[in-house]
Protein backbone atom coordinates (compact mmCIF):
# COMPACT_ATOMS: atom_id res chain seq x y z
CA UNK A 1 0.00 0.00 0.00
CA UNK A 2 1.19 3.54 -0.70
CA UNK A 3 0.12 6.59 -2.63
CA UNK A 4 -0.42 7.41 -6.29
CA UNK A 5 1.06 10.43 -8.01
CA UNK A 6 0.52 11.69 -11.54
CA UNK A 7 3.04 13.67 -13.59
CA UNK A 8 1.20 16.57 -15.25
CA UNK A 9 2.35 19.60 -17.21
CA UNK A 10 2.72 20.99 -20.71
CA UNK A 11 4.22 18.85 -23.49
CA UNK A 12 8.03 18.71 -23.76
CA UNK A 13 8.73 19.68 -20.15
CA UNK A 14 10.44 16.35 -19.39
CA UNK A 15 7.66 14.32 -17.76
CA UNK A 16 8.55 11.08 -19.53
CA UNK A 17 12.25 11.63 -18.82
CA UNK A 18 11.41 12.16 -15.16
CA UNK A 19 9.19 9.07 -15.19
CA UNK A 20 12.13 6.99 -16.42
CA UNK A 21 14.44 8.49 -13.79
CA UNK A 22 11.97 7.73 -11.00
CA UNK A 23 10.83 4.30 -12.12
CA UNK A 24 13.86 2.89 -14.01
CA UNK A 25 11.40 1.92 -16.76
CA UNK A 26 12.23 2.98 -20.34
CA UNK A 27 9.40 4.86 -22.09
CA UNK A 28 9.08 6.54 -25.46
CA UNK A 29 10.56 10.02 -25.37
CA UNK A 30 10.57 12.44 -28.27
CA UNK A 31 11.19 16.08 -29.14
CA UNK A 32 7.60 16.57 -30.27
CA UNK A 33 4.41 16.88 -28.22
CA UNK A 34 2.08 13.96 -27.37
CA UNK A 35 4.71 11.24 -27.69
CA UNK A 36 2.98 9.78 -24.60
CA UNK A 37 -0.13 8.28 -26.20
CA UNK A 38 -1.13 6.00 -23.31
CA UNK A 39 -0.30 6.83 -19.68
CA UNK A 40 2.85 5.09 -18.48
CA UNK A 41 2.41 3.50 -15.07
CA UNK A 42 5.03 2.16 -12.64
CA UNK A 43 4.94 0.83 -9.08
CA UNK A 44 8.16 1.48 -7.18
CA UNK A 45 9.20 0.36 -3.70
CA UNK A 46 9.49 2.84 -0.84
CA UNK A 47 12.84 2.16 0.81
CA UNK A 48 12.54 1.93 4.60
CA UNK A 49 15.53 0.85 6.67
CA UNK A 50 13.25 0.25 9.66
CA UNK A 51 11.46 -2.54 7.77
CA UNK A 52 14.80 -4.13 6.82
CA UNK A 53 16.00 -4.09 10.44
CA UNK A 54 12.74 -5.53 11.77
CA UNK A 55 12.73 -8.27 9.11
CA UNK A 56 16.32 -9.14 9.99
CA UNK A 57 15.52 -9.40 13.69
CA UNK A 58 12.56 -11.77 13.21
CA UNK A 59 14.27 -13.65 10.35
CA UNK A 60 11.57 -12.84 7.78
CA UNK A 61 12.33 -14.46 4.42
CA UNK A 62 10.09 -12.02 2.57
CA UNK A 63 10.19 -8.22 2.81
CA UNK A 64 7.29 -6.30 1.23
CA UNK A 65 7.76 -2.53 1.31
CA UNK A 66 5.09 0.12 0.83
CA UNK A 67 4.80 1.30 -2.76
CA UNK A 68 4.52 4.47 -4.78
CA UNK A 69 2.54 4.38 -8.02
CA UNK A 70 3.76 6.87 -10.63
CA UNK A 71 1.71 7.70 -13.72
CA UNK A 72 3.04 9.75 -16.64
CA UNK A 73 0.05 11.52 -18.20
CA UNK A 74 0.14 13.12 -21.67
CA UNK A 75 1.02 16.82 -21.84
CA UNK A 76 -1.84 19.30 -21.45
CA UNK A 77 -2.29 22.28 -23.77
CA UNK A 78 -4.75 25.16 -24.06
CA UNK A 79 -8.13 23.65 -24.86
CA UNK A 80 -7.38 20.26 -23.25
CA UNK A 81 -10.60 20.56 -21.23
CA UNK A 82 -12.49 20.84 -24.55
CA UNK A 83 -10.67 17.95 -26.20
CA UNK A 84 -7.64 19.75 -27.70
CA UNK A 85 -4.44 17.70 -27.93
CA UNK A 86 -5.32 14.45 -26.18
CA UNK A 87 -7.94 16.28 -24.11
CA UNK A 88 -10.41 14.75 -21.69
CA UNK A 89 -9.13 11.26 -22.41
CA UNK A 90 -6.17 12.00 -20.15
CA UNK A 91 -7.75 14.40 -17.69
CA UNK A 92 -9.77 11.40 -16.45
CA UNK A 93 -6.56 9.62 -15.37
CA UNK A 94 -5.71 12.52 -13.03
CA UNK A 95 -8.85 11.88 -10.98
CA UNK A 96 -7.33 8.60 -9.73
CA UNK A 97 -4.27 10.31 -8.21
CA UNK A 98 -3.58 11.18 -4.56
CA UNK A 99 -0.95 13.78 -5.49
CA UNK A 100 -0.18 15.72 -8.67
CA UNK A 101 3.46 16.32 -9.57
CA UNK A 102 3.21 19.41 -11.79
CA UNK A 103 6.39 19.34 -13.89
CA UNK A 104 7.56 22.81 -14.95
CA UNK A 105 10.23 23.31 -17.60
CA UNK A 106 13.26 25.11 -16.20
CA UNK A 107 15.82 24.13 -18.85
CA UNK A 108 16.59 25.71 -22.23
CA UNK A 109 17.22 23.55 -25.28
CA UNK A 110 16.83 24.56 -28.93
CA UNK A 111 16.51 20.86 -29.77
CA UNK A 112 13.38 20.45 -27.64
CA UNK A 113 10.71 22.95 -28.77
CA UNK A 114 8.32 24.49 -26.25
CA UNK A 115 4.75 24.89 -27.51
CA UNK A 116 4.38 28.35 -25.99
CA UNK A 117 7.74 29.70 -27.19
CA UNK A 118 10.41 30.26 -24.55
CA UNK A 119 9.70 28.55 -21.19
CA UNK A 120 7.94 30.92 -18.78
CA UNK A 121 7.14 29.22 -15.44
CA UNK A 122 4.35 31.60 -14.45
CA UNK A 123 2.57 31.40 -17.79
CA UNK A 124 3.10 27.65 -18.14
CA UNK A 125 1.69 26.93 -14.67
CA UNK A 126 -1.35 29.12 -15.41
CA UNK A 127 -2.10 27.28 -18.67
CA UNK A 128 -2.25 23.90 -16.91
CA UNK A 129 -4.12 25.32 -13.91
CA UNK A 130 -6.75 26.95 -16.15
CA UNK A 131 -7.35 23.73 -18.11
CA UNK A 132 -7.88 21.80 -14.89
CA UNK A 133 -10.27 24.50 -13.62
CA UNK A 134 -12.24 24.38 -16.88
CA UNK A 135 -12.45 20.59 -16.65
CA UNK A 136 -13.76 20.90 -13.07
CA UNK A 137 -16.36 23.47 -14.20
CA UNK A 138 -17.57 21.12 -16.95
CA UNK A 139 -17.82 18.27 -14.41
CA UNK A 140 -19.72 20.47 -11.92
CA UNK A 141 -22.18 21.63 -14.58
CA UNK A 142 -23.23 18.02 -15.18
CA UNK A 143 -23.34 17.30 -11.45
CA UNK A 144 -25.48 20.38 -10.81
CA UNK A 145 -27.96 19.38 -13.51
CA UNK A 146 -28.44 16.05 -11.75
CA UNK A 147 -28.69 17.63 -8.27
CA UNK A 148 -31.17 20.27 -9.46
CA UNK A 149 -33.47 17.55 -10.77
CA UNK A 150 -33.23 15.69 -7.45
CA UNK A 151 -33.81 18.92 -5.48
CA UNK A 152 -37.45 18.92 -6.57
CA UNK A 153 -38.03 16.22 -3.94
CA UNK A 154 -37.36 18.84 -1.27
CA UNK A 155 -34.68 16.72 0.45
CA UNK A 156 -32.67 18.84 2.87
CA UNK A 157 -29.39 17.03 2.08
CA UNK A 158 -29.90 17.52 -1.67
CA UNK A 159 -30.71 21.22 -1.21
CA UNK A 160 -27.57 21.72 0.90
CA UNK A 161 -25.45 19.94 -1.72
CA UNK A 162 -26.98 22.10 -4.46
CA UNK A 163 -26.14 25.28 -2.53
CA UNK A 164 -22.57 24.07 -1.88
CA UNK A 165 -21.94 23.13 -5.52
CA UNK A 166 -23.28 26.47 -6.75
CA UNK A 167 -20.88 28.33 -4.42
CA UNK A 168 -18.01 26.12 -5.58
CA UNK A 169 -18.95 26.68 -9.24
CA UNK A 170 -18.77 30.48 -8.81
CA UNK A 171 -15.43 30.09 -7.01
CA UNK A 172 -13.98 28.09 -9.93
CA UNK A 173 -15.52 30.44 -12.48
CA UNK A 174 -13.45 33.23 -10.91
CA UNK A 175 -10.28 31.32 -11.88
CA UNK A 176 -9.67 29.85 -8.43
CA UNK A 177 -8.91 26.22 -7.58
CA UNK A 178 -10.90 23.86 -5.37
CA UNK A 179 -7.87 23.77 -3.04
CA UNK A 180 -8.42 27.45 -2.19
CA UNK A 181 -12.17 27.05 -1.48
CA UNK A 182 -13.07 27.64 2.19
CA UNK A 183 -15.62 25.21 3.60
CA UNK A 184 -16.56 23.16 6.65
CA UNK A 185 -15.33 19.61 7.28
CA UNK A 186 -18.70 18.18 6.21
CA UNK A 187 -18.66 20.22 3.00
CA UNK A 188 -15.09 19.15 2.33
CA UNK A 189 -16.12 15.49 2.58
CA UNK A 190 -18.79 16.07 -0.09
CA UNK A 191 -16.32 17.87 -2.36
CA UNK A 192 -13.59 15.26 -1.87
CA UNK A 193 -15.98 12.56 -3.10
CA UNK A 194 -16.26 14.42 -6.41
CA UNK A 195 -12.53 13.86 -7.11
CA UNK A 196 -12.19 17.31 -8.70
CA UNK A 197 -8.85 17.91 -10.42
CA UNK A 198 -7.96 21.22 -8.76
CA UNK A 199 -8.80 19.74 -5.38
CA UNK A 200 -5.84 17.37 -5.64
CA UNK A 201 -2.75 18.28 -3.59
CA UNK A 202 0.01 19.48 -5.92
CA UNK A 203 3.80 19.48 -5.70
CA UNK A 204 5.72 21.52 -8.27
CA UNK A 205 8.74 19.79 -9.83
CA UNK A 206 11.06 22.16 -11.69
CA UNK A 207 13.03 20.28 -14.33
CA UNK A 208 16.31 22.18 -14.57
CA UNK A 209 19.40 21.73 -16.77
CA UNK A 210 22.64 20.19 -15.50
CA UNK A 211 24.30 23.61 -15.68
CA UNK A 212 21.88 24.91 -13.02
CA UNK A 213 22.66 22.21 -10.44
CA UNK A 214 25.68 24.14 -9.20
CA UNK A 215 23.55 27.24 -8.53
CA UNK A 216 22.12 27.66 -5.04
CA UNK A 217 18.68 28.46 -6.45
CA UNK A 218 18.14 29.03 -10.19
CA UNK A 219 15.80 31.88 -11.19
CA UNK A 220 13.19 29.43 -12.51
CA UNK A 221 13.04 27.68 -9.14
CA UNK A 222 12.71 31.03 -7.30
CA UNK A 223 9.81 32.03 -9.56
CA UNK A 224 7.97 28.75 -9.02
CA UNK A 225 8.53 28.91 -5.24
CA UNK A 226 6.94 32.37 -5.09
CA UNK A 227 3.88 31.08 -6.96
CA UNK A 228 3.71 27.87 -4.90
CA UNK A 229 3.87 29.74 -1.58
CA UNK A 230 0.47 31.31 -2.32
CA UNK A 231 -1.17 27.88 -2.24
CA UNK A 232 1.11 26.22 0.30
CA UNK A 233 2.54 23.78 -2.24
CA UNK A 234 6.03 22.25 -1.97
CA UNK A 235 8.63 22.70 -4.73
CA UNK A 236 11.42 20.33 -5.76
CA UNK A 237 14.09 21.00 -8.39
CA UNK A 238 15.39 18.06 -10.42
CA UNK A 239 17.54 17.51 -13.48
CA UNK A 240 15.50 14.68 -14.98
CA UNK A 241 17.94 14.08 -17.84
CA UNK A 242 20.91 13.70 -15.48
CA UNK A 243 19.04 11.42 -13.10
CA UNK A 244 17.88 9.30 -16.02
CA UNK A 245 21.52 8.85 -16.99
CA UNK A 246 22.57 8.00 -13.42
CA UNK A 247 19.78 5.51 -12.79
CA UNK A 248 21.41 2.63 -14.67
CA UNK A 249 24.84 3.07 -13.09
CA UNK A 250 26.36 0.89 -10.34
CA UNK A 251 25.79 2.36 -6.85
CA UNK A 252 29.41 3.45 -6.30
CA UNK A 253 29.56 5.22 -9.66
CA UNK A 254 26.16 6.80 -9.06
CA UNK A 255 27.28 8.10 -5.65
CA UNK A 256 30.43 9.59 -7.23
CA UNK A 257 28.40 11.63 -9.74
CA UNK A 258 25.84 12.67 -7.11
CA UNK A 259 28.70 14.02 -4.99
CA UNK A 260 30.16 15.78 -8.05
CA UNK A 261 26.90 17.65 -8.59
CA UNK A 262 26.40 18.30 -4.87
CA UNK A 263 23.30 16.07 -4.62
CA UNK A 264 22.50 14.24 -1.38
CA UNK A 265 20.28 11.56 -2.94
CA UNK A 266 18.23 10.64 -6.00
CA UNK A 267 14.99 12.53 -6.57
CA UNK A 268 12.78 9.47 -5.95
CA UNK A 269 13.70 9.48 -2.25
CA UNK A 270 13.10 13.23 -2.03
CA UNK A 271 9.71 12.95 -3.71
CA UNK A 272 8.66 10.13 -1.41
CA UNK A 273 9.57 12.19 1.67
CA UNK A 274 7.70 15.24 0.36
CA UNK A 275 4.71 13.09 -0.63
CA UNK A 276 4.46 11.40 2.77
CA UNK A 277 4.81 14.71 4.61
CA UNK A 278 2.42 16.65 2.36
CA UNK A 279 -0.25 13.94 2.30
CA UNK A 280 0.12 13.26 6.02
CA UNK A 281 1.12 9.60 5.68
CA UNK A 282 2.72 7.28 8.22
CA UNK A 283 3.95 3.69 7.99
CA UNK A 284 3.07 0.72 10.19
CA UNK A 285 4.47 -2.80 9.90
CA UNK A 286 3.04 -6.31 10.11
CA UNK A 287 4.86 -9.60 10.62
CA UNK A 288 3.01 -12.70 9.51
CA UNK A 289 4.63 -16.06 8.88
CA UNK A 290 7.69 -15.49 6.73
CA UNK A 291 6.73 -11.96 5.63
CA UNK A 292 7.50 -8.54 7.11
CA UNK A 293 5.43 -5.84 5.41
CA UNK A 294 5.04 -2.05 5.43
CA UNK A 295 1.70 -0.24 5.05
CA UNK A 296 1.25 3.47 4.32
CA UNK A 297 -1.83 5.08 5.92
CA UNK A 298 -3.04 8.58 6.82
CA UNK A 299 -2.01 10.07 10.17
CA UNK A 300 -4.76 9.80 12.75
CA UNK A 301 -6.15 6.48 11.50
CA UNK A 302 -7.44 4.02 14.10
CA UNK A 303 -5.91 0.55 14.45
CA UNK A 304 -9.22 -0.97 13.35
CA UNK A 305 -9.20 1.08 10.12
CA UNK A 306 -5.55 0.11 9.69
CA UNK A 307 -6.61 -3.55 9.85
CA UNK A 308 -8.96 -2.82 6.95
CA UNK A 309 -6.01 -1.70 4.85
CA UNK A 310 -4.55 -5.18 5.28
CA UNK A 311 -7.85 -6.98 4.63
CA UNK A 312 -11.51 -6.02 4.85
CA UNK A 313 -12.33 -9.09 6.96
CA UNK A 314 -9.78 -7.99 9.57
CA UNK A 315 -11.58 -4.67 10.04
CA UNK A 316 -15.04 -6.26 10.19
CA UNK A 317 -13.99 -8.94 12.67
CA UNK A 318 -11.51 -6.79 14.63
CA UNK A 319 -11.10 -7.78 18.29
CA UNK A 320 -7.85 -6.13 19.43
CA UNK A 321 -4.25 -5.57 18.38
CA UNK A 322 -0.87 -6.21 19.95
CA UNK A 323 1.37 -3.20 19.29
CA UNK A 324 5.05 -2.38 19.75
CA UNK A 325 7.20 0.30 18.16
CA UNK A 326 9.97 -0.88 15.85
CA UNK A 327 12.59 0.73 18.14
CA UNK A 328 11.22 -1.06 21.21
CA UNK A 329 11.34 -4.40 19.40
CA UNK A 330 14.93 -3.86 18.27
CA UNK A 331 15.86 -2.82 21.80
CA UNK A 332 14.20 -5.94 23.26
CA UNK A 333 16.10 -8.18 20.85
CA UNK A 334 13.19 -10.50 19.99
CA UNK A 335 9.42 -10.79 20.13
CA UNK A 336 9.67 -13.30 22.96
CA UNK A 337 11.78 -10.88 25.02
CA UNK A 338 9.34 -8.03 24.26
CA UNK A 339 6.46 -10.15 25.61
CA UNK A 340 8.43 -11.07 28.73
CA UNK A 341 9.17 -7.38 29.41
CA UNK A 342 5.51 -6.46 28.87
CA UNK A 343 6.24 -3.90 26.15
CA UNK A 344 4.06 -5.68 23.59
CA UNK A 345 0.81 -3.92 24.55
CA UNK A 346 -2.79 -4.83 23.83
CA UNK A 347 -4.79 -2.02 22.22
CA UNK A 348 -8.48 -1.64 21.43
CA UNK A 349 -10.18 -0.45 18.24
CA UNK A 350 -9.86 3.27 19.04
CA UNK A 351 -6.06 3.21 19.35
CA UNK A 352 -4.46 5.67 16.89
CA UNK A 353 -1.63 4.15 14.88
CA UNK A 354 1.79 5.79 15.15
CA UNK A 355 4.57 5.90 12.59
CA UNK A 356 6.78 2.84 13.03
CA UNK A 357 4.26 0.73 14.95
CA UNK A 358 4.48 -3.04 14.50
CA UNK A 359 0.96 -4.48 14.74
CA UNK A 360 -0.36 -8.00 15.31
CA UNK A 361 -4.10 -8.01 14.64
CA UNK A 362 -6.58 -10.23 16.46
CA UNK A 363 -9.83 -10.74 14.57
CA UNK A 364 -12.62 -13.23 14.04
CA UNK A 365 -14.64 -13.61 10.84
HELIX and SHEET records of a PDB file:
HELIX    1   1 UNK A   15  UNK A   23  1                                   9    
HELIX    2   2 UNK A   49  UNK A   57  1                                   9    
HELIX    3   3 UNK A   80  UNK A   82  5                                   3    
HELIX    4   4 UNK A   87  UNK A   94  1                                   8    
HELIX    5   5 UNK A  121  UNK A  150  1                                  30    
HELIX    6   6 UNK A  151  UNK A  153  5                                   3    
HELIX    7   7 UNK A  156  UNK A  173  1                                  18    
HELIX    8   8 UNK A  178  UNK A  180  5                                   3    
HELIX    9   9 UNK A  185  UNK A  193  1                                   9    
HELIX   10  10 UNK A  197  UNK A  199  5                                   3    
HELIX   11  11 UNK A  210  UNK A  212  5                                   3    
HELIX   12  12 UNK A  219  UNK A  229  1                                  11    
HELIX   13  13 UNK A  240  UNK A  247  1                                   8    
HELIX   14  14 UNK A  251  UNK A  260  1                                  10    
HELIX   15  15 UNK A  267  UNK A  279  1                                  13    
HELIX   16  16 UNK A  303  UNK A  310  1                                   8    
HELIX   17  17 UNK A  312  UNK A  316  1                                   5    
HELIX   18  18 UNK A  326  UNK A  332  1                                   7    
HELIX   19  19 UNK A  335  UNK A  341  1                                   7    
SHEET    1   A 6 UNK A  40  UNK A  45  0                                        
SHEET    2   A 6 UNK A  67  UNK A  72 -1                                        
SHEET    3   A 6 UNK A   2  UNK A   8  1                                        
SHEET    4   A 6 UNK A  99  UNK A 105  1                                        
SHEET    5   A 6 UNK A 201  UNK A 207  1                                        
SHEET    6   A 6 UNK A 235  UNK A 238  1                                        
SHEET    1   B 3 UNK A  62  UNK A  64  0                                        
SHEET    2   B 3 UNK A 291  UNK A 298  1                                        
SHEET    3   B 3 UNK A 281  UNK A 288 -1                                        
SHEET    1   C 3 UNK A 345  UNK A 347  0                                        
SHEET    2   C 3 UNK A 318  UNK A 325 -1                                        
SHEET    3   C 3 UNK A 357  UNK A 363 -1                                        
END                                                                             
